[in-house]
Amino acid sequence: MSKGRRSPDAAPGCYQLPEDAHLTLEQTRDRLRLLARLAAPRSPHDDLPEAELSLAPAALAHCFQELAERLDSSLRRVHWPESPSA
């Protein structure tokens, strides 16, 4: 009989990711999609070389930094499953 709580069996060679870290990854993906939509051209004029995005560089940098921190946090939670006790 094994002692302690055991994680569900995982396929050999696969990482495990806690559910809250997975949720953070999904939220980060959604924020990246939102930023992509905000930056997408809305008219033919928006796609010209002289067109400008009305977003301050500092605000954009803050968005990217926050997303990077969320990804770092989730990636730190990834782990190899524990070997089952015999």
N, CA, C and O atoms as a Maestro MAE file, in Angstrom:
{
 s_m_m2io_version
 :::
 2.0.0
}

f_m_ct {
 s_m_title
 :::
 protein
 m_atom[344] {
  # First column is atom index #
  i_m_mmod_type
  r_m_x_coord
  r_m_y_coord
  r_m_z_coord
  i_m_residue_number
  s_m_chain_name
  s_m_pdb_residue_name
  s_m_pdb_atom_name
  i_m_atomic_number
  :::
  1 25 0.850 -1.174 0.000 1 A "MET " " N  " 7
  2 3 0.000 0.000 0.000 1 A "MET " " CA " 6
  3 2 0.892 1.232 0.000 1 A "MET " " C  " 6
  4 15 1.834 1.315 0.788 1 A "MET " " O  " 8
  5 25 0.609 2.177 -0.864 2 A "SER " " N  " 7
  6 3 1.441 3.370 -0.921 2 A "SER " " CA " 6
  7 2 0.986 4.382 0.111 2 A "SER " " C  " 6
  8 15 -0.192 4.458 0.462 2 A "SER " " O  " 8
  9 25 1.932 5.146 0.582 3 A "LYS " " N  " 7
  10 3 1.627 6.175 1.581 3 A "LYS " " CA " 6
  11 2 1.531 7.520 0.881 3 A "LYS " " C  " 6
  12 15 2.211 7.761 -0.116 3 A "LYS " " O  " 8
  13 25 0.692 8.388 1.404 4 A "GLY " " N  " 7
  14 3 0.574 9.738 0.853 4 A "GLY " " CA " 6
  15 2 -0.327 9.775 -0.362 4 A "GLY " " C  " 6
  16 15 -0.834 8.758 -0.834 4 A "GLY " " O  " 8
  17 25 -0.502 10.977 -0.841 5 A "ARG " " N  " 7
  18 3 -1.375 11.209 -1.986 5 A "ARG " " CA " 6
  19 2 -0.569 11.092 -3.258 5 A "ARG " " C  " 6
  20 15 0.531 11.637 -3.349 5 A "ARG " " O  " 8
  21 25 -1.093 10.398 -4.228 6 A "ARG " " N  " 7
  22 3 -0.399 10.212 -5.488 6 A "ARG " " CA " 6
  23 2 -1.120 10.946 -6.610 6 A "ARG " " C  " 6
  24 15 -2.350 10.954 -6.664 6 A "ARG " " O  " 8
  25 25 -0.370 11.549 -7.486 7 A "SER " " N  " 7
  26 3 -0.963 12.229 -8.641 7 A "SER " " CA " 6
  27 2 -1.528 11.195 -9.599 7 A "SER " " C  " 6
  28 15 -1.117 10.035 -9.569 7 A "SER " " O  " 8
  29 25 -2.469 11.601 -10.454 8 A "PRO " " N  " 7
  30 3 -2.953 10.673 -11.474 8 A "PRO " " CA " 6
  31 2 -1.791 10.222 -12.342 8 A "PRO " " C  " 6
  32 15 -0.817 10.952 -12.526 8 A "PRO " " O  " 8
  33 25 -1.905 9.009 -12.873 9 A "ASP " " N  " 7
  34 3 -0.829 8.483 -13.716 9 A "ASP " " CA " 6
  35 2 -0.647 9.374 -14.937 9 A "ASP " " C  " 6
  36 15 -1.617 9.824 -15.547 9 A "ASP " " O  " 8
  37 25 0.597 9.615 -15.276 10 A "ALA " " N  " 7
  38 3 0.928 10.411 -16.457 10 A "ALA " " CA " 6
  39 2 1.682 9.528 -17.433 10 A "ALA " " C  " 6
  40 15 2.315 8.550 -17.038 10 A "ALA " " O  " 8
  41 25 1.613 9.870 -18.683 11 A "ALA " " N  " 7
  42 3 2.350 9.124 -19.693 11 A "ALA " " CA " 6
  43 2 3.845 9.303 -19.446 11 A "ALA " " C  " 6
  44 15 4.281 10.379 -19.036 11 A "ALA " " O  " 8
  45 25 4.635 8.255 -19.694 12 A "PRO " " N  " 7
  46 3 6.082 8.384 -19.482 12 A "PRO " " CA " 6
  47 2 6.658 9.526 -20.316 12 A "PRO " " C  " 6
  48 15 6.283 9.715 -21.473 12 A "PRO " " O  " 8
  49 25 7.564 10.275 -19.720 13 A "GLY " " N  " 7
  50 3 8.217 11.375 -20.423 13 A "GLY " " CA " 6
  51 2 7.385 12.642 -20.522 13 A "GLY " " C  " 6
  52 15 7.754 13.566 -21.247 13 A "GLY " " O  " 8
  53 25 6.269 12.703 -19.806 14 A "CYS " " N  " 7
  54 3 5.402 13.880 -19.859 14 A "CYS " " CA " 6
  55 2 5.516 14.694 -18.580 14 A "CYS " " C  " 6
  56 15 5.671 14.143 -17.490 14 A "CYS " " O  " 8
  57 25 5.440 15.989 -18.723 15 A "TYR " " N  " 7
  58 3 5.411 16.899 -17.586 15 A "TYR " " CA " 6
  59 2 3.999 16.966 -17.018 15 A "TYR " " C  " 6
  60 15 3.026 16.634 -17.695 15 A "TYR " " O  " 8
  61 25 3.903 17.401 -15.760 16 A "GLN " " N  " 7
  62 3 2.603 17.689 -15.166 16 A "GLN " " CA " 6
  63 2 2.536 19.173 -14.865 16 A "GLN " " C  " 6
  64 15 3.538 19.806 -14.534 16 A "GLN " " O  " 8
  65 25 1.343 19.708 -14.987 17 A "LEU " " N  " 7
  66 3 1.114 21.123 -14.748 17 A "LEU " " CA " 6
  67 2 -0.107 21.250 -13.851 17 A "LEU " " C  " 6
  68 15 -1.179 20.757 -14.200 17 A "LEU " " O  " 8
  69 25 0.037 21.906 -12.693 18 A "PRO " " N  " 7
  70 3 -1.120 22.083 -11.815 18 A "PRO " " CA " 6
  71 2 -2.240 22.843 -12.538 18 A "PRO " " C  " 6
  72 15 -1.992 23.638 -13.445 18 A "PRO " " O  " 8
  73 25 -3.464 22.579 -12.114 19 A "GLU " " N  " 7
  74 3 -4.629 23.162 -12.778 19 A "GLU " " CA " 6
  75 2 -4.608 24.691 -12.768 19 A "GLU " " C  " 6
  76 15 -4.966 25.318 -13.765 19 A "GLU " " O  " 8
  77 25 -4.191 25.301 -11.647 20 A "ASP " " N  " 7
  78 3 -4.178 26.766 -11.598 20 A "ASP " " CA " 6
  79 2 -3.121 27.349 -12.537 20 A "ASP " " C  " 6
  80 15 -3.312 28.432 -13.091 20 A "ASP " " O  " 8
  81 25 -2.013 26.639 -12.715 21 A "ALA " " N  " 7
  82 3 -0.987 27.104 -13.656 21 A "ALA " " CA " 6
  83 2 -1.502 26.976 -15.093 21 A "ALA " " C  " 6
  84 15 -1.207 27.821 -15.938 21 A "ALA " " O  " 8
  85 25 -2.262 25.928 -15.364 22 A "HIS " " N  " 7
  86 3 -2.860 25.763 -16.690 22 A "HIS " " CA " 6
  87 2 -3.845 26.898 -16.970 22 A "HIS " " C  " 6
  88 15 -3.884 27.440 -18.074 22 A "HIS " " O  " 8
  89 25 -4.635 27.247 -15.959 23 A "LEU " " N  " 7
  90 3 -5.575 28.363 -16.107 23 A "LEU " " CA " 6
  91 2 -4.830 29.667 -16.403 23 A "LEU " " C  " 6
  92 15 -5.263 30.461 -17.238 23 A "LEU " " O  " 8
  93 25 -3.714 29.879 -15.717 24 A "THR " " N  " 7
  94 3 -2.904 31.079 -15.968 24 A "THR " " CA " 6
  95 2 -2.402 31.093 -17.407 24 A "THR " " C  " 6
  96 15 -2.399 32.146 -18.045 24 A "THR " " O  " 8
  97 25 -1.981 29.951 -17.924 25 A "LEU " " N  " 7
  98 3 -1.536 29.876 -19.318 25 A "LEU " " CA " 6
  99 2 -2.686 30.203 -20.274 25 A "LEU " " C  " 6
  100 15 -2.488 30.909 -21.262 25 A "LEU " " O  " 8
  101 25 -3.882 29.697 -19.984 26 A "GLU " " N  " 7
  102 3 -5.026 30.007 -20.832 26 A "GLU " " CA " 6
  103 2 -5.353 31.503 -20.796 26 A "GLU " " C  " 6
  104 15 -5.653 32.098 -21.831 26 A "GLU " " O  " 8
  105 25 -5.295 32.108 -19.610 27 A "GLN " " N  " 7
  106 3 -5.570 33.545 -19.487 27 A "GLN " " CA " 6
  107 2 -4.511 34.361 -20.214 27 A "GLN " " C  " 6
  108 15 -4.828 35.379 -20.829 27 A "GLN " " O  " 8
  109 25 -3.267 33.927 -20.150 28 A "THR " " N  " 7
  110 3 -2.182 34.619 -20.849 28 A "THR " " CA " 6
  111 2 -2.397 34.544 -22.357 28 A "THR " " C  " 6
  112 15 -2.206 35.531 -23.068 28 A "THR " " O  " 8
  113 25 -2.793 33.374 -22.840 29 A "ARG " " N  " 7
  114 3 -3.108 33.222 -24.268 29 A "ARG " " CA " 6
  115 2 -4.213 34.191 -24.673 29 A "ARG " " C  " 6
  116 15 -4.131 34.835 -25.719 29 A "ARG " " O  " 8
  117 25 -5.248 34.291 -23.841 30 A "ASP " " N  " 7
  118 3 -6.361 35.181 -24.151 30 A "ASP " " CA " 6
  119 2 -5.924 36.645 -24.166 30 A "ASP " " C  " 6
  120 15 -6.396 37.425 -24.993 30 A "ASP " " O  " 8
  121 25 -5.034 37.017 -23.265 31 A "ARG " " N  " 7
  122 3 -4.530 38.406 -23.254 31 A "ARG " " CA " 6
  123 2 -3.694 38.695 -24.489 31 A "ARG " " C  " 6
  124 15 -3.766 39.790 -25.048 31 A "ARG " " O  " 8
  125 25 -2.897 37.716 -24.919 32 A "LEU " " N  " 7
  126 3 -2.117 37.903 -26.143 32 A "LEU " " CA " 6
  127 2 -3.038 38.063 -27.350 32 A "LEU " " C  " 6
  128 15 -2.767 38.876 -28.234 32 A "LEU " " O  " 8
  129 25 -4.114 37.300 -27.391 33 A "ARG " " N  " 7
  130 3 -5.083 37.452 -28.489 33 A "ARG " " CA " 6
  131 2 -5.737 38.826 -28.451 33 A "ARG " " C  " 6
  132 15 -5.967 39.433 -29.497 33 A "ARG " " O  " 8
  133 25 -6.038 39.317 -27.257 34 A "LEU " " N  " 7
  134 3 -6.613 40.654 -27.127 34 A "LEU " " CA " 6
  135 2 -5.633 41.712 -27.637 34 A "LEU " " C  " 6
  136 15 -6.022 42.611 -28.382 34 A "LEU " " O  " 8
  137 25 -4.366 41.607 -27.239 35 A "LEU " " N  " 7
  138 3 -3.363 42.566 -27.719 35 A "LEU " " CA " 6
  139 2 -3.229 42.492 -29.242 35 A "LEU " " C  " 6
  140 15 -3.067 43.520 -29.899 35 A "LEU " " O  " 8
  141 25 -3.296 41.295 -29.799 36 A "ALA " " N  " 7
  142 3 -3.217 41.150 -31.253 36 A "ALA " " CA " 6
  143 2 -4.402 41.837 -31.930 36 A "ALA " " C  " 6
  144 15 -4.244 42.481 -32.967 36 A "ALA " " O  " 8
  145 25 -5.583 41.695 -31.342 37 A "ARG " " N  " 7
  146 3 -6.772 42.364 -31.913 37 A "ARG " " CA " 6
  147 2 -6.660 43.877 -31.790 37 A "ARG " " C  " 6
  148 15 -7.050 44.602 -32.705 37 A "ARG " " O  " 8
  149 25 -6.127 44.365 -30.660 38 A "LEU " " N  " 7
  150 3 -5.962 45.814 -30.485 38 A "LEU " " CA " 6
  151 2 -4.973 46.387 -31.497 38 A "LEU " " C  " 6
  152 15 -5.130 47.519 -31.955 38 A "LEU " " O  " 8
  153 25 -3.963 45.607 -31.841 39 A "ALA " " N  " 7
  154 3 -2.927 46.089 -32.756 39 A "ALA " " CA " 6
  155 2 -3.274 45.855 -34.224 39 A "ALA " " C  " 6
  156 15 -2.610 46.397 -35.108 39 A "ALA " " O  " 8
  157 25 -4.301 45.059 -34.494 40 A "ALA " " N  " 7
  158 3 -4.655 44.728 -35.879 40 A "ALA " " CA " 6
  159 2 -5.190 45.952 -36.618 40 A "ALA " " C  " 6
  160 15 -5.884 46.782 -36.031 40 A "ALA " " O  " 8
  161 25 -4.864 46.061 -37.909 41 A "PRO " " N  " 7
  162 3 -5.393 47.159 -38.715 41 A "PRO " " CA " 6
  163 2 -6.923 47.102 -38.781 41 A "PRO " " C  " 6
  164 15 -7.509 46.026 -38.897 41 A "PRO " " O  " 8
  165 25 -7.557 48.273 -38.704 42 A "ARG " " N  " 7
  166 3 -9.007 48.346 -38.774 42 A "ARG " " CA " 6
  167 2 -9.485 48.912 -40.114 42 A "ARG " " C  " 6
  168 15 -10.660 48.804 -40.465 42 A "ARG " " O  " 8
  169 25 -8.571 49.502 -40.837 43 A "SER " " N  " 7
  170 3 -8.903 50.045 -42.155 43 A "SER " " CA " 6
  171 2 -7.655 49.927 -43.028 43 A "SER " " C  " 6
  172 15 -6.562 49.683 -42.516 43 A "SER " " O  " 8
  173 25 -7.810 50.098 -44.345 44 A "PRO " " N  " 7
  174 3 -6.629 50.036 -45.220 44 A "PRO " " CA " 6
  175 2 -5.562 51.069 -44.825 44 A "PRO " " C  " 6
  176 15 -4.367 50.814 -44.973 44 A "PRO " " O  " 8
  177 25 -5.992 52.227 -44.328 45 A "HIS " " N  " 7
  178 3 -5.038 53.258 -43.909 45 A "HIS " " CA " 6
  179 2 -4.177 52.769 -42.732 45 A "HIS " " C  " 6
  180 15 -2.997 53.106 -42.641 45 A "HIS " " O  " 8
  181 25 -4.772 51.978 -41.840 46 A "ASP " " N  " 7
  182 3 -4.036 51.478 -40.668 46 A "ASP " " CA " 6
  183 2 -2.896 50.545 -41.036 46 A "ASP " " C  " 6
  184 15 -1.999 50.306 -40.227 46 A "ASP " " O  " 8
  185 25 -2.927 50.018 -42.254 47 A "ASP " " N  " 7
  186 3 -1.905 49.060 -42.672 47 A "ASP " " CA " 6
  187 2 -0.780 49.719 -43.468 47 A "ASP " " C  " 6
  188 15 0.138 49.037 -43.922 47 A "ASP " " O  " 8
  189 25 -0.844 51.036 -43.639 48 A "LEU " " N  " 7
  190 3 0.208 51.744 -44.373 48 A "LEU " " CA " 6
  191 2 1.453 51.907 -43.495 48 A "LEU " " C  " 6
  192 15 1.349 51.934 -42.269 48 A "LEU " " O  " 8
  193 25 2.631 52.016 -44.123 49 A "PRO " " N  " 7
  194 3 3.869 52.154 -43.339 49 A "PRO " " CA " 6
  195 2 3.883 53.355 -42.389 49 A "PRO " " C  " 6
  196 15 4.497 53.290 -41.324 49 A "PRO " " O  " 8
  197 25 3.211 54.454 -42.764 50 A "GLU " " N  " 7
  198 3 3.228 55.644 -41.906 50 A "GLU " " CA " 6
  199 2 2.173 55.608 -40.793 50 A "GLU " " C  " 6
  200 15 2.120 56.512 -39.959 50 A "GLU " " O  " 8
  201 25 1.340 54.573 -40.782 51 A "ALA " " N  " 7
  202 3 0.308 54.460 -39.743 51 A "ALA " " CA " 6
  203 2 0.965 54.234 -38.380 51 A "ALA " " C  " 6
  204 15 2.013 53.596 -38.279 51 A "ALA " " O  " 8
  205 25 0.334 54.766 -37.346 52 A "GLU " " N  " 7
  206 3 0.857 54.629 -35.987 52 A "GLU " " CA " 6
  207 2 -0.172 53.949 -35.105 52 A "GLU " " C  " 6
  208 15 -1.379 54.100 -35.296 52 A "GLU " " O  " 8
  209 25 0.323 53.209 -34.150 53 A "LEU " " N  " 7
  210 3 -0.540 52.567 -33.161 53 A "LEU " " CA " 6
  211 2 -0.669 53.523 -31.987 53 A "LEU " " C  " 6
  212 15 0.332 53.978 -31.435 53 A "LEU " " O  " 8
  213 25 -1.901 53.825 -31.609 54 A "SER " " N  " 7
  214 3 -2.096 54.807 -30.535 54 A "SER " " CA " 6
  215 2 -2.015 54.128 -29.164 54 A "SER " " C  " 6
  216 15 -2.985 54.078 -28.408 54 A "SER " " O  " 8
  217 25 -0.844 53.618 -28.884 55 A "LEU " " N  " 7
  218 3 -0.572 52.985 -27.599 55 A "LEU " " CA " 6
  219 2 0.830 53.407 -27.174 55 A "LEU " " C  " 6
  220 15 1.797 53.243 -27.918 55 A "LEU " " O  " 8
  221 25 0.920 53.944 -25.983 56 A "ALA " " N  " 7
  222 3 2.219 54.418 -25.504 56 A "ALA " " CA " 6
  223 2 3.193 53.245 -25.372 56 A "ALA " " C  " 6
  224 15 2.802 52.174 -24.907 56 A "ALA " " O  " 8
  225 25 4.445 53.428 -25.771 57 A "PRO " " N  " 7
  226 3 5.434 52.360 -25.646 57 A "PRO " " CA " 6
  227 2 5.527 51.808 -24.220 57 A "PRO " " C  " 6
  228 15 5.699 50.603 -24.038 57 A "PRO " " O  " 8
  229 25 5.416 52.673 -23.214 58 A "ALA " " N  " 7
  230 3 5.501 52.208 -21.822 58 A "ALA " " CA " 6
  231 2 4.331 51.281 -21.483 58 A "ALA " " C  " 6
  232 15 4.503 50.311 -20.745 58 A "ALA " " O  " 8
  233 25 3.149 51.575 -22.017 59 A "ALA " " N  " 7
  234 3 1.979 50.726 -21.767 59 A "ALA " " CA " 6
  235 2 2.159 49.366 -22.432 59 A "ALA " " C  " 6
  236 15 1.830 48.334 -21.847 59 A "ALA " " O  " 8
  237 25 2.674 49.369 -23.640 60 A "LEU " " N  " 7
  238 3 2.923 48.117 -24.349 60 A "LEU " " CA " 6
  239 2 3.991 47.300 -23.626 60 A "LEU " " C  " 6
  240 15 3.855 46.085 -23.480 60 A "LEU " " O  " 8
  241 25 5.039 47.959 -23.181 61 A "ALA " " N  " 7
  242 3 6.094 47.267 -22.433 61 A "ALA " " CA " 6
  243 2 5.540 46.656 -21.153 61 A "ALA " " C  " 6
  244 15 5.905 45.538 -20.791 61 A "ALA " " O  " 8
  245 25 4.661 47.381 -20.466 62 A "HIS " " N  " 7
  246 3 4.044 46.863 -19.249 62 A "HIS " " CA " 6
  247 2 3.224 45.603 -19.551 62 A "HIS " " C  " 6
  248 15 3.288 44.627 -18.804 62 A "HIS " " O  " 8
  249 25 2.463 45.626 -20.634 63 A "CYS " " N  " 7
  250 3 1.668 44.454 -21.015 63 A "CYS " " CA " 6
  251 2 2.559 43.244 -21.272 63 A "CYS " " C  " 6
  252 15 2.277 42.147 -20.790 63 A "CYS " " O  " 8
  253 25 3.624 43.443 -22.022 64 A "PHE " " N  " 7
  254 3 4.523 42.332 -22.319 64 A "PHE " " CA " 6
  255 2 5.235 41.831 -21.061 64 A "PHE " " C  " 6
  256 15 5.416 40.625 -20.894 64 A "PHE " " O  " 8
  257 25 5.637 42.743 -20.178 65 A "GLN " " N  " 7
  258 3 6.297 42.337 -18.943 65 A "GLN " " CA " 6
  259 2 5.350 41.518 -18.068 65 A "GLN " " C  " 6
  260 15 5.747 40.496 -17.507 65 A "GLN " " O  " 8
  261 25 4.110 41.961 -17.953 66 A "GLU " " N  " 7
  262 3 3.130 41.218 -17.154 66 A "GLU " " CA " 6
  263 2 2.891 39.825 -17.733 66 A "GLU " " C  " 6
  264 15 2.814 38.847 -16.989 66 A "GLU " " O  " 8
  265 25 2.775 39.736 -19.039 67 A "LEU " " N  " 7
  266 3 2.574 38.439 -19.673 67 A "LEU " " CA " 6
  267 2 3.776 37.527 -19.464 67 A "LEU " " C  " 6
  268 15 3.613 36.334 -19.209 67 A "LEU " " O  " 8
  269 25 4.968 38.073 -19.569 68 A "ALA " " N  " 7
  270 3 6.185 37.284 -19.334 68 A "ALA " " CA " 6
  271 2 6.230 36.765 -17.902 68 A "ALA " " C  " 6
  272 15 6.612 35.617 -17.676 68 A "ALA " " O  " 8
  273 25 5.849 37.587 -16.938 69 A "GLU " " N  " 7
  274 3 5.840 37.162 -15.542 69 A "GLU " " CA " 6
  275 2 4.809 36.053 -15.311 69 A "GLU " " C  " 6
  276 15 5.068 35.116 -14.556 69 A "GLU " " O  " 8
  277 25 3.665 36.152 -15.946 70 A "ARG " " N  " 7
  278 3 2.642 35.105 -15.805 70 A "ARG " " CA " 6
  279 2 3.131 33.797 -16.408 70 A "ARG " " C  " 6
  280 15 2.906 32.728 -15.841 70 A "ARG " " O  " 8
  281 25 3.802 33.876 -17.560 71 A "LEU " " N  " 7
  282 3 4.350 32.672 -18.169 71 A "LEU " " CA " 6
  283 2 5.448 32.069 -17.292 71 A "LEU " " C  " 6
  284 15 5.492 30.854 -17.102 71 A "LEU " " O  " 8
  285 25 6.332 32.911 -16.759 72 A "ASP " " N  " 7
  286 3 7.376 32.421 -15.853 72 A "ASP " " CA " 6
  287 2 6.777 31.692 -14.663 72 A "ASP " " C  " 6
  288 15 7.243 30.616 -14.286 72 A "ASP " " O  " 8
  289 25 5.755 32.271 -14.078 73 A "SER " " N  " 7
  290 3 5.102 31.682 -12.912 73 A "SER " " CA " 6
  291 2 4.538 30.305 -13.247 73 A "SER " " C  " 6
  292 15 4.709 29.360 -12.478 73 A "SER " " O  " 8
  293 25 3.878 30.192 -14.373 74 A "SER " " N  " 7
  294 3 3.309 28.903 -14.773 74 A "SER " " CA " 6
  295 2 4.395 27.881 -15.081 74 A "SER " " C  " 6
  296 15 4.295 26.718 -14.690 74 A "SER " " O  " 8
  297 25 5.422 28.319 -15.779 75 A "LEU " " N  " 7
  298 3 6.493 27.389 -16.145 75 A "LEU " " CA " 6
  299 2 7.251 26.873 -14.925 75 A "LEU " " C  " 6
  300 15 7.735 25.741 -14.933 75 A "LEU " " O  " 8
  301 25 7.358 27.681 -13.885 76 A "ARG " " N  " 7
  302 3 8.014 27.221 -12.657 76 A "ARG " " CA " 6
  303 2 7.203 26.123 -11.965 76 A "ARG " " C  " 6
  304 15 7.745 25.366 -11.160 76 A "ARG " " O  " 8
  305 25 5.927 26.036 -12.269 77 A "ARG " " N  " 7
  306 3 5.052 25.047 -11.642 77 A "ARG " " CA " 6
  307 2 5.072 23.698 -12.367 77 A "ARG " " C  " 6
  308 15 4.562 22.709 -11.841 77 A "ARG " " O  " 8
  309 25 5.649 23.650 -13.557 78 A "VAL " " N  " 7
  310 3 5.732 22.404 -14.315 78 A "VAL " " CA " 6
  311 2 6.714 21.468 -13.612 78 A "VAL " " C  " 6
  312 15 7.772 21.896 -13.149 78 A "VAL " " O  " 8
  313 25 6.349 20.185 -13.538 79 A "HIS " " N  " 7
  314 3 7.240 19.227 -12.885 79 A "HIS " " CA " 6
  315 2 7.046 17.837 -13.475 79 A "HIS " " C  " 6
  316 15 6.029 17.529 -14.096 79 A "HIS " " O  " 8
  317 25 8.060 17.017 -13.254 80 A "TRP " " N  " 7
  318 3 7.953 15.607 -13.641 80 A "TRP " " CA " 6
  319 2 7.107 14.925 -12.586 80 A "TRP " " C  " 6
  320 15 7.214 15.252 -11.404 80 A "TRP " " O  " 8
  321 25 6.260 13.975 -12.992 81 A "PRO " " N  " 7
  322 3 5.465 13.243 -11.996 81 A "PRO " " CA " 6
  323 2 6.363 12.416 -11.093 81 A "PRO " " C  " 6
  324 15 7.428 11.956 -11.504 81 A "PRO " " O  " 8
  325 25 5.920 12.233 -9.859 82 A "GLU " " N  " 7
  326 3 6.677 11.410 -8.925 82 A "GLU " " CA " 6
  327 2 6.542 9.952 -9.336 82 A "GLU " " C  " 6
  328 15 5.504 9.531 -9.846 82 A "GLU " " O  " 8
  329 25 7.606 9.188 -9.108 83 A "SER " " N  " 7
  330 3 7.551 7.751 -9.404 83 A "SER " " CA " 6
  331 2 6.634 7.070 -8.408 83 A "SER " " C  " 6
  332 15 6.687 7.361 -7.213 83 A "SER " " O  " 8
  333 25 5.791 6.162 -8.892 84 A "PRO " " N  " 7
  334 3 4.916 5.453 -7.966 84 A "PRO " " CA " 6
  335 2 5.718 4.581 -7.025 84 A "PRO " " C  " 6
  336 15 6.728 3.999 -7.421 84 A "PRO " " O  " 8
  337 25 5.281 4.488 -5.797 85 A "SER " " N  " 7
  338 3 5.952 3.642 -4.807 85 A "SER " " CA " 6
  339 2 5.559 2.193 -5.061 85 A "SER " " C  " 6
  340 15 4.434 1.893 -5.460 85 A "SER " " O  " 8
  341 25 6.494 1.325 -4.826 86 A "ALA " " N  " 7
  342 3 6.227 -0.098 -5.023 86 A "ALA " " CA " 6
  343 2 5.562 -0.688 -3.807 86 A "ALA " " C  " 6
  344 15 5.258 -1.881 -3.787 86 A "ALA " " O  " 8
  :::
 }
 m_bond[343] {
  # First column is bond index #
  i_m_from
  i_m_to
  i_m_order
  :::
  1 1 2 1
  2 2 3 1
  3 3 4 2
  4 3 5 1
  5 5 6 1
  6 6 7 1
  7 7 8 2
  8 7 9 1
  9 9 10 1
  10 10 11 1
  11 11 12 2
  12 11 13 1
  13 13 14 1
  14 14 15 1
  15 15 16 2
  16 15 17 1
  17 17 18 1
  18 18 19 1
  19 19 20 2
  20 19 21 1
  21 21 22 1
  22 22 23 1
  23 23 24 2
  24 23 25 1
  25 25 26 1
  26 26 27 1
  27 27 28 2
  28 27 29 1
  29 29 30 1
  30 30 31 1
  31 31 32 2
  32 31 33 1
  33 33 34 1
  34 34 35 1
  35 35 36 2
  36 35 37 1
  37 37 38 1
  38 38 39 1
  39 39 40 2
  40 39 41 1
  41 41 42 1
  42 42 43 1
  43 43 44 2
  44 43 45 1
  45 45 46 1
  46 46 47 1
  47 47 48 2
  48 47 49 1
  49 49 50 1
  50 50 51 1
  51 51 52 2
  52 51 53 1
  53 53 54 1
  54 54 55 1
  55 55 56 2
  56 55 57 1
  57 57 58 1
  58 58 59 1
  59 59 60 2
  60 59 61 1
  61 61 62 1
  62 62 63 1
  63 63 64 2
  64 63 65 1
  65 65 66 1
  66 66 67 1
  67 67 68 2
  68 67 69 1
  69 69 70 1
  70 70 71 1
  71 71 72 2
  72 71 73 1
  73 73 74 1
  74 74 75 1
  75 75 76 2
  76 75 77 1
  77 77 78 1
  78 78 79 1
  79 79 80 2
  80 79 81 1
  81 81 82 1
  82 82 83 1
  83 83 84 2
  84 83 85 1
  85 85 86 1
  86 86 87 1
  87 87 88 2
  88 87 89 1
  89 89 90 1
  90 90 91 1
  91 91 92 2
  92 91 93 1
  93 93 94 1
  94 94 95 1
  95 95 96 2
  96 95 97 1
  97 97 98 1
  98 98 99 1
  99 99 100 2
  100 99 101 1
  101 101 102 1
  102 102 103 1
  103 103 104 2
  104 103 105 1
  105 105 106 1
  106 106 107 1
  107 107 108 2
  108 107 109 1
  109 109 110 1
  110 110 111 1
  111 111 112 2
  112 111 113 1
  113 113 114 1
  114 114 115 1
  115 115 116 2
  116 115 117 1
  117 117 118 1
  118 118 119 1
  119 119 120 2
  120 119 121 1
  121 121 122 1
  122 122 123 1
  123 123 124 2
  124 123 125 1
  125 125 126 1
  126 126 127 1
  127 127 128 2
  128 127 129 1
  129 129 130 1
  130 130 131 1
  131 131 132 2
  132 131 133 1
  133 133 134 1
  134 134 135 1
  135 135 136 2
  136 135 137 1
  137 137 138 1
  138 138 139 1
  139 139 140 2
  140 139 141 1
  141 141 142 1
  142 142 143 1
  143 143 144 2
  144 143 145 1
  145 145 146 1
  146 146 147 1
  147 147 148 2
  148 147 149 1
  149 149 150 1
  150 150 151 1
  151 151 152 2
  152 151 153 1
  153 153 154 1
  154 154 155 1
  155 155 156 2
  156 155 157 1
  157 157 158 1
  158 158 159 1
  159 159 160 2
  160 159 161 1
  161 161 162 1
  162 162 163 1
  163 163 164 2
  164 163 165 1
  165 165 166 1
  166 166 167 1
  167 167 168 2
  168 167 169 1
  169 169 170 1
  170 170 171 1
  171 171 172 2
  172 171 173 1
  173 173 174 1
  174 174 175 1
  175 175 176 2
  176 175 177 1
  177 177 178 1
  178 178 179 1
  179 179 180 2
  180 179 181 1
  181 181 182 1
  182 182 183 1
  183 183 184 2
  184 183 185 1
  185 185 186 1
  186 186 187 1
  187 187 188 2
  188 187 189 1
  189 189 190 1
  190 190 191 1
  191 191 192 2
  192 191 193 1
  193 193 194 1
  194 194 195 1
  195 195 196 2
  196 195 197 1
  197 197 198 1
  198 198 199 1
  199 199 200 2
  200 199 201 1
  201 201 202 1
  202 202 203 1
  203 203 204 2
  204 203 205 1
  205 205 206 1
  206 206 207 1
  207 207 208 2
  208 207 209 1
  209 209 210 1
  210 210 211 1
  211 211 212 2
  212 211 213 1
  213 213 214 1
  214 214 215 1
  215 215 216 2
  216 215 217 1
  217 217 218 1
  218 218 219 1
  219 219 220 2
  220 219 221 1
  221 221 222 1
  222 222 223 1
  223 223 224 2
  224 223 225 1
  225 225 226 1
  226 226 227 1
  227 227 228 2
  228 227 229 1
  229 229 230 1
  230 230 231 1
  231 231 232 2
  232 231 233 1
  233 233 234 1
  234 234 235 1
  235 235 236 2
  236 235 237 1
  237 237 238 1
  238 238 239 1
  239 239 240 2
  240 239 241 1
  241 241 242 1
  242 242 243 1
  243 243 244 2
  244 243 245 1
  245 245 246 1
  246 246 247 1
  247 247 248 2
  248 247 249 1
  249 249 250 1
  250 250 251 1
  251 251 252 2
  252 251 253 1
  253 253 254 1
  254 254 255 1
  255 255 256 2
  256 255 257 1
  257 257 258 1
  258 258 259 1
  259 259 260 2
  260 259 261 1
  261 261 262 1
  262 262 263 1
  263 263 264 2
  264 263 265 1
  265 265 266 1
  266 266 267 1
  267 267 268 2
  268 267 269 1
  269 269 270 1
  270 270 271 1
  271 271 272 2
  272 271 273 1
  273 273 274 1
  274 274 275 1
  275 275 276 2
  276 275 277 1
  277 277 278 1
  278 278 279 1
  279 279 280 2
  280 279 281 1
  281 281 282 1
  282 282 283 1
  283 283 284 2
  284 283 285 1
  285 285 286 1
  286 286 287 1
  287 287 288 2
  288 287 289 1
  289 289 290 1
  290 290 291 1
  291 291 292 2
  292 291 293 1
  293 293 294 1
  294 294 295 1
  295 295 296 2
  296 295 297 1
  297 297 298 1
  298 298 299 1
  299 299 300 2
  300 299 301 1
  301 301 302 1
  302 302 303 1
  303 303 304 2
  304 303 305 1
  305 305 306 1
  306 306 307 1
  307 307 308 2
  308 307 309 1
  309 309 310 1
  310 310 311 1
  311 311 312 2
  312 311 313 1
  313 313 314 1
  314 314 315 1
  315 315 316 2
  316 315 317 1
  317 317 318 1
  318 318 319 1
  319 319 320 2
  320 319 321 1
  321 321 322 1
  322 322 323 1
  323 323 324 2
  324 323 325 1
  325 325 326 1
  326 326 327 1
  327 327 328 2
  328 327 329 1
  329 329 330 1
  330 330 331 1
  331 331 332 2
  332 331 333 1
  333 333 334 1
  334 334 335 1
  335 335 336 2
  336 335 337 1
  337 337 338 1
  338 338 339 1
  339 339 340 2
  340 339 341 1
  341 341 342 1
  342 342 343 1
  343 343 344 2
  :::
 }
}
